[in-house]
């Protein structure tokens, strides 16, 4: 038989082998028996819209958890901007996102006991819970609204999903958030494109889903590729509009994606690639404030890699980075400049005595909390354990309770007493009591603190 003659049965079998399989949704158990679950009549459109407008703090990056005794801060991105674009009028069938099997009950076993009993303020709406830092309750309420409310609009569904995934991330349930994000499927799919060629998924949800789905797949390179896809989308939108406000919004988003690509490279352990990426961003920008921030991140990466000469060069502006200053924990104000890289360089070189003097000189500056925290670390390395404990205790008494502080103080307890567990439990109770006593001052902070924060 001639080679060109193929029977119809053979052609059909060949076609079957090349048929694309449809995407399967993720299935999982569900336990929605929760006392916080509201009735379908308690949800309002206004509450959802307000909840989506509450800024979510950035999650800790790999650089902030690798060495709790060293001062570090996640590489920050610009605050998200609200889109001036008109909302899409295209309506899709999103019922597949509301199936109860997509969601799982959040375990509270890793939350330190003193924090489980902190009551929520009178405002128990979703935006109220987010403002107070009750992310566990907010995540539970969001999923209850998704499952029980039959009158949700397309916009409300996406906003509730974003709140749910963001809260899980802030509660360190990243793996669970990754599983639930798979329900969205391919966020670059044509299904999510409306009749005008715009994506109906909110930008913040797309950015978060890229990272979570990459972490769940175990392939960090997938996250980098997803960010590049978003960058291409943002670049096309920048070119396709003459509106100055819209163009500026997409440029800001594009710069934010650039920072997240660098974060992803650092998180996957490729520090050299992350350094080159941030160097490229620093050299390309013409904004002096951005150049200063990017240069400081390059210097911090150089320190982590052990390249002291490179860190010194970026610190002193030898790479045309200008005068470098860094922005660090716990809640800095943009634009406040001070040189903390110099004492960090001395610490990296083992010159703790000089670093102690330099940190002391920063105690009266705008970032005195950062200076006192790092001064305590320097004193620990020089054998002044009692002074280290005193400085860290002072910060706790001033109602500061960020992760590095409580972790370092717990370490000091382990080094100074055989009853460290009792001291760490007392520390957790003190921090919880401070949150109860000063509810008005904890807006935007996480109320549900984990045992890991206190090394319990």
Protein Blocks (a to p, Z undefined) as FASTA:
>chain_A
ZZklccfklmmmmmmmmpccddddddddddfbdfklccfklpcfklmmmmmmpccddddd
fklmmpmmbccdddddddddddfbdcdfbdcdfklmmgmklpccddfklpcfklmmpccd
fblcfklmmmnopaklmmmmmmmmmmmmmkbcfklmmmmmmmmmmmmmmnopmmlmmmmm
mmnmpakbfklpcfkopafbdfklmmmmmmmmmmmnopaklmmmmmmmmmmmmmmmmmmp
cbfklmmmmmmmmmmmmmmmmmmmmmnopamlmmmmmmmmmmmpmbfklmmmmmmmmmmm
mmmnopaklmmmmmnopnonopadddddfbdcehiacdfklmmmmmmnopamlmmmmmmm
mmmmmklmmmmmmmmmmmmmnopamlmmmmmmmmmmnopacfklmmmmmmmmmmmocklm
mmmmmmmmmmmmmmmmmmmlmgoiafbacfklnoZZ
